[in-house]
Amino acid sequence: MAKAGCTADGVENPRGAVTIDKNKPVTNRKTDGGQNLRPDEITQIQPQKVKLNLRSGEAQKFTLKFKRAEDYPIDLYFLMDLSHSMLSNLENFKNLGTELANEMKDITKDLRIGFGSFFRKPSIQTNPCFPDNCIAPFSYFNVLSLTDDHALFTQEISKLKTSGNLDSSEAGLEALMQAAVCTDVIGWRNVTRLLVFFTDAGLRFSGDGKRGGIVRLNDGKCLLDDNMYTRSDYSDYPSLSQLVDTVTDNSIHTIFAVTEQYRDLYQELSAKVPNSAVGTLSTSGDNLAKLVIDALIPLSSEVIVENSKLPDGVSISYVSHCKNGVNGRGEDGRKCSNISIGDEVLFDIEITAKGCPSKGKPETIKIKPLGFSEEVEIFLNYICECECHKDGIKNSPECSGGQGTLECGVCRCNEGRSGRICECTQDLDAYCQMDMSSGICSNNGECVCGTCECKKRENPEERYSGRYCECNNFSCDRFNNKLCGGHGRCMCGQCACEFNYAGSACQCSMDTSSCLASNKLICNGHGICECGQCKCLDNCQGPTCEICLT
């Protein structure tokens, strides 16, 4: 700014800053430490609230710490396919509560379990297995909300009956959506939420309901009446995008426990559903508990951080610092793998604003680990003006006798006036544009009353020129590190070469004396001379094409 004639006291340079407003440390406890903390007393991410003052183009950085707490509570909810083909699995399912409680005691002592069942839309047929002893079709029923009474879980499971199959596709997505969004009915806490989906069939998606005359879109809302889904014959099946958004928004880990026949189908589905895994049911279904544990371990060993939608003009980047010195950038900067319970990992988060997003209005974004309810709230405050803006002098005499406000040493013109000191009676910027896609004065100058005044360069030999400052004498091609090879002038970005020189950088000499052979012929009559060098033809070679094979 000294070059512009400003004194040190006259220069204002506001800078961005990071303020940590809530910084509760992550919980550090051992499973045998005797602490009995409630879920809301356990902290796994730090900090929790951050304020960023963002100046255009100046990145602000802070570090997010994540530590998976030991003995962290788990809510485990099962969705069971009650089609008749699942009868053998249902018998094994009845012992699942006790087995899981024993298997998971090393992971958590605070385990709540519940279950619901699903089959198909009931509008197709009243009772497909009549006169056998089975239940009529239904879409989804919440049998037991989450409870720490594992004996009650076993008791309720023993009452289940299957229903008859009509085809191979079930209403599982409807059930999954309801189990995810009906937070109060299911009893989800703000802890690790795990949903296990058991089936031996495929799925129906949005659009399949048309076969039964159902054309209304699924609205994704909780619609349980006395624990029964009431809109099965009214709304279509959910779409895949609805499913992805629902499990993500509700921080649910999903395990698809399916038979070998449908494993590939659910692998494709799992690839699109965040924090999900697929396990294969054995023929007899006796591996249910082991399947859940085996799928839970890799799910809980990876942490992926994700942010809410960013305002226009705001960008974010991540650098992860994981176990054993492993770092990641780009998309890999969002995640860490092979994380054991009790491990601590870090994410460097950098946020940048371009221009003045949202016209300077403060905004809030959130960052959270996928599958967890905890999140970091980030308050974005944009620096769009200097402090001296507050001391502006309205109708200043320096702005063409009161045609603008003098702010920070420059004029902010009143409506209908333009120019450096508001000397123009109308906005004539359009006269300073070569076309609609180019900038004012080609971004190389300032429009003063419809005429471009080109920028000055530090090197006085370098100049912008042209009506729209579209030309310059310094951006031409170079050869041997010389502008226009030292044999021409740069005119509006292109070299005007001296006599006997050609090429985009005047790198090509037109002098043919170096191409003369001993017989005074150019390239011995067996080549052409380009840029002072022979390009030989007719199986000849050598500097002047005098060595010929024939």
KOLSEVEX-209390 format. One record per residue (C-alpha): x, y, z; residue in three letters. Coordinates in steps of 0.001 Angstrom, whole numbers, plus 500000, padded with zeros to 6 digits. Example, Ala and Ser with C-alpha at 12.3 -4.5 7.8 and 13.67 -1.06 7.14 Angstrom:
2
512300495500507800ALA/513670498940507140SER/
This chain:
550
500000500000500000MET/502997502293500423ALA/503341502255496629LYS/499822503675496380ALA/500844506575498608GLY/499139505369501806CYS/500671505945505225THR/500931503113507739ALA/498185504723509847ASP/495957504981506825GLY/496019501268506024VAL/493332499026507494GLU/493869495284507137ASN/491155493235508899PRO/492109489597509437ARG/490084486453509965GLY/490143484561513244ALA/489048481339514954VAL/487296481400518325THR/486474478215520247ILE/483224478882522125ASP/482680475385523583LYS/485587473034524117ASN/484594470245526504LYS/487359467574526453PRO/486619464097525134VAL/485714461517527752THR/488655459489528991ASN/487534456465530966ARG/488166452752531187LYS/485528450045531222THR/486817448905534610ASP/487130452427536010GLY/483916452260537939GLY/482388455326536246GLN/478713455091535426ASN/478051457998533072LEU/474836458808531288ARG/475034459050527482PRO/474695462850527625ASP/477714462976529950GLU/480000461256527415ILE/481882463416524884THR/483500461902521777GLN/484242465014519666ILE/486039468223520565GLN/485454471183520187PRO/481677471496520112GLN/481188475136519046LYS/483482477248516852VAL/483198480796515523LYS/485062481738512337LEU/485587485283511115ASN/486171484810507386LEU/487884487313505122ARG/487599486616501414SER/490335484263500231GLY/491860483819503692GLU/491438480267505017ALA/490728479626508690GLN/491717476328510264LYS/490872474405513406PHE/491386470813514560THR/488594468371515364LEU/489403465570517800LYS/487430462304517827PHE/487723459563520429LYS/485410456571520514ARG/484514456248524196ALA/484981452906525874GLU/481820451170527088ASP/479740453595525004TYR/475987452813525098PRO/474430451006522124ILE/470810450886521001ASP/470274447734518922LEU/467057447334516954TYR/466152444340514790PHE/463903444271511754LEU/462739440725511081MET/461242439483507814ASP/458221437382508847LEU/457576435695505523SER/457063431942505864HIS/460447431167504280SER/462131432735507346MET/460570430210509749LEU/463829428367510533SER/465650431638511162ASN/462856432787513447LEU/463465429843515790GLU/467125430853516159ASN/466132434492516490PHE/464317433655519745LYS/467617433060521552ASN/469329436085520056LEU/468825438514522951GLY/470670436411525514THR/473460435492523083GLU/474062439105522069LEU/474093440377525642ALA/476848437858526424ASN/478791438484523200GLU/478697442294523519MET/479618442603527189LYS/483226443420526174ASP/481986446205523876ILE/479392447802526149THR/477529447102529350LYS/474794449578528397ASP/472907447656525693LEU/469252448228524901ARG/467509445983522378ILE/464184445985520597GLY/462668444625517408PHE/460024445072514766GLY/458746442884511972SER/457780443412508357PHE/456268441444505504PHE/454543443057502538ARG/451801445535501603LYS/448498444005502804PRO/446390445229499893SER/447332442286497657ILE/445620439446499538GLN/444009439096502939THR/445597435810504052ASN/447826433986501556PRO/448449431006503825CYS/444808430204504690PHE/443870427799506211PRO/447352427327507761ASP/448095428937511108ASN/449858432167510098CYS/449270435907510338ILE/447769438118507654ALA/450144440297505610PRO/451284443634507029PHE/453950446164506102SER/455653447022509421TYR/454918446575513112PHE/457069447773516024ASN/456823444785518354VAL/459120445896521179LEU/460610449339521678SER/464210449517522876LEU/464628448141526397THR/467363446919528710ASP/465076444036529786ASP/466661441251527719HIS/464296438654529177ALA/461339440634527860LEU/462997440657524442PHE/463184436843524478THR/459611436580525729GLN/458199438776522937GLU/460254437041520265ILE/458765433675521244SER/455272434959520353LYS/456108435727516705LEU/454468433910513805LYS/455295434038510107THR/453031434842507172SER/452756433233503723GLY/454882434251500721ASN/453342435620497535LEU/456545436664495776ASP/460198437160496642SER/460185440903497277SER/459227442334500655GLU/458290445750502145ALA/461597446056503988GLY/462321449643502929LEU/459026450874504379GLU/459875449176507668ALA/463430450534507687LEU/462217454093507042MET/459663453928509867GLN/462118452370512304ALA/464577455181511551ALA/462265458207511687VAL/459976457143514561CYS/462550458134517169THR/460194458461520123ASP/458238455279519398VAL/461338453126518930ILE/463047454836521868GLY/466317455800520157TRP/468758457582522454ARG/471579459902521335ASN/474031457000521445VAL/475330454498518888THR/472249453414516936ARG/472487450010515291LEU/469731448552513102LEU/469960444904511971VAL/467831443989508955PHE/467098440225508596PHE/465619438879505355THR/465851436151502742ASP/464297438257499965ALA/464802441266497752GLY/463318444736498087LEU/460730446909496450ARG/461584450531495666PHE/459718453703494761SER/457539453062491706GLY/456802449413492463ASP/453625450427494308GLY/452003451277490971LYS/451434447558490407ARG/448866447706493196GLY/447462451082492145GLY/449474453079494730ILE/450908456205493135VAL/451366458640496047ARG/455008459277496921LEU/456332458155500283ASN/456681461265502471ASP/459291459800504854GLY/457318460750507979LYS/456624458646511063CYS/453142457192510536LEU/452674454565513246LEU/449300454031514863ASP/449525451790517925ASP/452947450638516623ASN/451525449643513188MET/452460451445509931TYR/449159452886508709THR/449988454165505204ARG/451051450950503524SER/448055450919501158ASP/448238454690500657TYR/451889455592499943SER/454446454075497583ASP/457660452433498718TYR/460530454816499634PRO/463247455632497105SER/466912454783497582LEU/467791458464498017SER/465144458760500765GLN/466659455771502534LEU/470191457206502351VAL/469080460604503681ASP/467010459038506465THR/469661456749507937VAL/472271459520507616THR/470132462204509264ASP/469228459832512091ASN/472815458577512634SER/471950454907512162ILE/474426452095511470HIS/472744449428509348THR/473604445734509072ILE/471902443762506308PHE/471813440103507442ALA/470707438213504311VAL/470872434783502721THR/473594433922500217GLU/471139434203497310GLN/470649437934497870TYR/474080438883499190ARG/475190440602495944ASP/472006442684495818LEU/472486443956499354TYR/476198444562498765GLN/475196446999496015GLU/472697448611498359LEU/475243448816501185SER/477707450607498882ALA/475209453460498635LYS/474050453528502263VAL/476548455227504626PRO/477698453258507672ASN/476246449945506544SER/477536446397506195ALA/476325443037504866VAL/476460439673506630GLY/475430436261505294THR/472919434134507192LEU/473746430454507380SER/471226427936506015THR/469979427128509502SER/470265430718510731GLY/472299429698513777ASP/474998432342513210ASN/472832435394513957LEU/474711436636517024ALA/478158436087515487LYS/477018437796512280LEU/475967440928514185VAL/479232441094516138ILE/481383440488513033ASP/479574443264511135ALA/479598445708514065LEU/483378445615514579ILE/484352447041511146PRO/481482449546511300LEU/482729450923514601SER/486398450850513507SER/485980453555510846GLU/485089457191511436VAL/483987459457508581ILE/483284463154509141VAL/480760464986506998GLU/479517468561506885ASN/476080470025506245SER/475428471934503024LYS/477862474807502551LEU/476732478331501616PRO/477577479476498099ASP/481102480841498025GLY/482303478772501010VAL/484629475777500602SER/485972473225503080ILE/488893470797503094SER/490021468046505474TYR/493330466478506465VAL/493085463372508650SER/495707462249511189HIS/494948458601511921CYS/496646455733513747LYS/500261454770513082ASN/501087458079511382GLY/498622457578508517VAL/497459460890507031ASN/494852461534504349GLY/493875464434502102ARG/490954465141499810GLY/488199462576500293GLU/490631460419502310ASP/491038463389504635GLY/487485462830505860ARG/488054459371507346LYS/490237457164509523CYS/490127453354509519SER/491177450581511884ASN/490195452648514907ILE/489852450675518125SER/487632451764520997ILE/489609454313523022GLY/491762455474520080ASP/492037459187519369GLU/492247460689515844VAL/492453464273514558LEU/491033466130511560PHE/492448469472510402ASP/489509471408508940ILE/490092474444506719GLU/487228476729505663ILE/487541479500503061THR/485078482135501857ALA/485242483750498434LYS/483812487239498111GLY/481030488067500544CYS/478708485027500790PRO/475036485557501665SER/475606489312501385LYS/477519489190504653GLY/474716487621506690LYS/476155485219509347PRO/475415481514508835GLU/475864478229510670THR/477106474872509379ILE/477606471588511209LYS/480199468815511055ILE/479604465367512532LYS/481020461843512372PRO/478677459685510306LEU/476563457419512488GLY/476982459560515611PHE/474627462156517056SER/477365464471518351GLU/478298467380516092GLU/480378470552515870VAL/478429473755515344GLU/480385476299513281ILE/479270479931513191PHE/480449481739510034LEU/480858485512510263ASN/481930487191507021TYR/484266490201506929ILE/482854492191504028CYS/483764495721505080GLU/486597497521506839CYS/485959499192510190GLU/486437502580508542CYS/483245501854506619HIS/481351502903509749LYS/482915506366509600ASP/481810507129506037GLY/481042510761505166ILE/477782510995503274LYS/477529513455500380ASN/481233514172500678SER/482549517168498684PRO/485404514920497539GLU/482906512756495641CYS/482122515287492866SER/480528517751495229GLY/478385515373497239GLY/477546512645494712GLN/478673509826496995GLY/479851508669500425THR/483552508838501226LEU/484403505478502824GLU/487896504289503669CYS/489380506895501350GLY/487272506036498294VAL/483879507164497018CYS/480826504921497183ARG/478613506608494599CYS/474970507451494972ASN/472442505767492702GLU/472788506931489120GLY/476440508028489538ARG/479658506151488807SER/483373506704488369GLY/486306507010490724ARG/484934510204492308ILE/481328509726491107CYS/481958512076488201GLU/479833510060485742CYS/476095510593485502THR/475265506959484708GLN/476696503473485018ASP/478743503054481852LEU/480442499767482727ASP/478819498124479704ALA/480916500392477457TYR/484028498937479071CYS/483232495302478205GLN/484367493649475002MET/481448491210475266ASP/479075489811477893MET/481490487025478898SER/484511489296479486SER/485246491326482583GLY/485217495092482949ILE/488264496342481033CYS/489251492666480628SER/489972492702484395ASN/493102494704483553ASN/491874498201484244GLY/489183500489485642GLU/486147501840483833CYS/485973505624484152VAL/482847507099482593CYS/482710504412479906GLY/486442504496479106THR/489020501972480277CYS/492054503189482175GLU/494523500306482099CYS/496512499151485106LYS/500148500100485499LYS/502783497386485841ARG/505745497445488218GLU/508003497064485188ASN/507446500279483192PRO/508385498418479993GLU/505344496163480432GLU/502011497705479446ARG/498337496906478946TYR/496727498510475922SER/493641498437473713GLY/490176499931474113ARG/489297497268476674TYR/492864496787478044CYS/492702493451476250GLU/496244493647474871CYS/499655493549476485ASN/503279493426475439ASN/504568490849477919PHE/502530487621477688SER/503822486318474319CYS/505566482971473900ASP/509218482747474896ARG/512177480882473386PHE/515453480360475227ASN/513807482304478069ASN/513517485376475828LYS/510265487094474894LEU/509630486293471214CYS/513029484590471200GLY/514731487976471161GLY/513828488328467467HIS/510482490101467578GLY/508060492348469443ARG/505122491281471588CYS/501981492916470244MET/498625492160471893CYS/499802488770473112GLY/501347487640469793GLN/504890487919468460CYS/505598490156465450ALA/508862488592464232CYS/511844490302462611GLU/512753489640458976PHE/513938486058458445ASN/512321484742461671TYR/509025482930462163ALA/507149480824464723GLY/504945481644467729SER/508083482703469648ALA/510118483813466601CYS/512209480757467291GLN/512555479723463649CYS/515293481248461475SER/514438481494457774MET/518158481690456797ASP/519008478626454650THR/522793479019454581SER/523222476404457287SER/521306473919455074CYS/523609474188452020LEU/525357470933451058ALA/528857470770449519SER/527231470844446074ASN/525544474165447033LYS/522135472539446953LEU/519785473058449898ILE/519825469805451861CYS/521601468152448895ASN/518311468206446985GLY/517034465414449275HIS/515315467386452033GLY/513740470624453141ILE/515229473358455282CYS/513130474294458326GLU/514323476744460959CYS/517888476459459655GLY/517971472652459866GLN/517533469950457225CYS/514707467468457354LYS/515966464698455079CYS/513938462605452615LEU/514692459707450198ASP/516540457567452791ASN/519188460273453241CYS/520635461560456478GLN/523266463841457887GLY/523263467604458662PRO/522809468423454954THR/521315465059453775CYS/524527464011451968GLU/524616460449453364ILE/522181458478451235CYS/521506454727451290LEU/520754454597447525THR/
